[in-house]
Amino acid sequence: MADVDEGERADLRGSVAREDTPRIRPAGMADLRAIMKLETLCFDGDTVEGEPAYRERIETFPEGFLVLESTEGIIGFISSEIWERRERVSADMFALGHSARERFAPGGNELYVSSLAVSPAHRGKAYGEALFGALLDAVTARYPGVRHAILLVGERWGGARAIYERAGFGTVAELKGFFGGRSVPPYDGYVMRRELR
Ligand SMILES: CC(C)(COP(=O)(O)OP(=O)(O)OC[C@H]1O[C@@H](n2cnc3c(N)ncnc32)[C@H](O)[C@@H]1OP(=O)(O)O)[C@@H](O)C(=O)NCCC(=O)NCCS
């Protein structure tokens, strides 16, 4: 795996990219087609979410949707919502393709990271970690009321789990057989949480 030095990580996090370094910026509707291409490349057929869900995410919380752009185009993205924190978690909170608009709480206190993806051709260069860090930094800076973060990760998604564990997230619930079940065998989901401040 290629090493990414601290300077490059800082550039990615700060969105101040050198010319040859992909840059992180907020997503716009014009990115939707490229985002959907990545979504189908990065998730199995049972997990892939549709264009209406992504369109609604960009419309509802544009500051919480970042893309990673290189000279090739969009090579990664991360999306999120702001929720009112519920102590008890349940599978219905994470229904695939759910309406971001219906759940969104502008004055809420928990950031829900709904998706993260990096093109298979560009993995292992800390781009996923950079997108995750940039999102947490941007949201904590602009939304002082957001004090917690939550996400759901598949047991098989080793790269993603490594990023979240390294960022201090801990598993608070296991959702048995949440993922798969049609085109791939069922596998568990882990709900992970962290205090942000
Ligand atoms: C998750 C994802 C975005 C990570 O992208 P990335 O740019 O390769 O991530 P990074 O390079 O920042 O970090 C990946 C880390 O996980 C590690 N890793 C990769 N695959 C792994 C695996 N199967 N098991 C454990 N660790 C793994 C890498 O070694 C790296 O750690 P390191 O920096 O200590 O070497 C990318 O793999 C992806 O798009 N996966 C498919 C979609 C997905 O699972 N999304 C998560 C939704 S919750």
The ligand as a MOL file (V3000), in Angstrom:
LIG
                    3D

  0  0  0     0  0            999 V3000
M  V30 BEGIN CTAB
M  V30 COUNTS 48 50 0 0 0
M  V30 BEGIN ATOM
M  V30 1 C -14.1540 1.7020 3.2360 0
M  V30 2 C -13.3790 2.3850 2.1190 0
M  V30 3 C -14.0620 3.7070 1.7850 0
M  V30 4 C -11.9570 2.6370 2.5860 0
M  V30 5 O -11.2870 3.3410 1.5740 0
M  V30 6 P -9.6880 3.4730 1.5520 0
M  V30 7 O -9.3780 4.7740 0.9090 0
M  V30 8 O -9.0610 2.2680 0.9860 0
M  V30 9 O -9.3810 3.5410 3.1200 0
M  V30 10 P -8.0280 3.9300 3.8430 0
M  V30 11 O -6.8940 3.7210 2.8950 0
M  V30 12 O -8.2180 5.2700 4.4620 0
M  V30 13 O -7.9790 2.9100 5.0710 0
M  V30 14 C -8.2980 1.6030 4.9540 0
M  V30 15 C -7.6700 0.9250 6.1420 0
M  V30 16 O -8.2900 -0.2830 6.3090 0
M  V30 17 C -7.3440 -1.3320 6.1770 0
M  V30 18 N -8.0470 -2.4110 5.5320 0
M  V30 19 C -8.3960 -2.5170 4.2410 0
M  V30 20 N -9.0850 -3.6630 4.0390 0
M  V30 21 C -9.1540 -4.2620 5.2640 0
M  V30 22 C -9.7300 -5.4630 5.7210 0
M  V30 23 N -10.3980 -6.2810 4.8930 0
M  V30 24 N -9.6490 -5.7580 7.0520 0
M  V30 25 C -9.0150 -4.9310 7.8980 0
M  V30 26 N -8.4380 -3.7790 7.5060 0
M  V30 27 C -8.5120 -3.4530 6.2140 0
M  V30 28 C -6.2480 -0.7690 5.3530 0
M  V30 29 O -5.0530 -1.4960 5.5480 0
M  V30 30 C -6.2050 0.6380 5.8980 0
M  V30 31 O -5.5280 0.6730 7.1280 0
M  V30 32 P -4.0070 1.2210 7.2060 0
M  V30 33 O -4.0450 2.6540 6.7620 0
M  V30 34 O -3.6640 1.0730 8.6600 0
M  V30 35 O -3.2090 0.3360 6.3100 0
M  V30 36 C -13.3400 1.4850 0.8440 0
M  V30 37 O -12.6980 0.2630 1.1780 0
M  V30 38 C -14.6920 1.1810 0.2550 0
M  V30 39 O -15.2260 1.9760 -0.5310 0
M  V30 40 N -15.2720 0.0250 0.6020 0
M  V30 41 C -16.5590 -0.4190 0.0760 0
M  V30 42 C -17.7070 0.3700 0.6720 0
M  V30 43 C -17.7400 0.3310 2.1810 0
M  V30 44 O -17.4630 -0.6660 2.8230 0
M  V30 45 N -18.1500 1.4810 2.7610 0
M  V30 46 C -18.3140 1.6320 4.1850 0
M  V30 47 C -19.7170 1.9900 4.4900 0
M  V30 48 S -20.0310 2.0020 6.2630 0
M  V30 END ATOM
M  V30 BEGIN BOND
M  V30 1 1 1 2
M  V30 2 1 2 3
M  V30 3 1 2 4
M  V30 4 1 2 36
M  V30 5 1 4 5
M  V30 6 1 5 6
M  V30 7 2 6 7
M  V30 8 1 6 8
M  V30 9 1 6 9
M  V30 10 1 9 10
M  V30 11 2 10 11
M  V30 12 1 10 12
M  V30 13 1 10 13
M  V30 14 1 13 14
M  V30 15 1 14 15
M  V30 16 1 15 16
M  V30 17 1 15 30
M  V30 18 1 16 17
M  V30 19 1 17 18
M  V30 20 1 17 28
M  V30 21 1 18 19
M  V30 22 1 18 27
M  V30 23 2 19 20
M  V30 24 1 20 21
M  V30 25 1 21 22
M  V30 26 2 21 27
M  V30 27 1 22 23
M  V30 28 2 22 24
M  V30 29 1 24 25
M  V30 30 2 25 26
M  V30 31 1 26 27
M  V30 32 1 28 29
M  V30 33 1 28 30
M  V30 34 1 30 31
M  V30 35 1 31 32
M  V30 36 2 32 33
M  V30 37 1 32 34
M  V30 38 1 32 35
M  V30 39 1 36 37
M  V30 40 1 36 38
M  V30 41 2 38 39
M  V30 42 1 38 40
M  V30 43 1 40 41
M  V30 44 1 41 42
M  V30 45 1 42 43
M  V30 46 2 43 44
M  V30 47 1 43 45
M  V30 48 1 45 46
M  V30 49 1 46 47
M  V30 50 1 47 48
M  V30 END BOND
M  V30 END CTAB
M  END
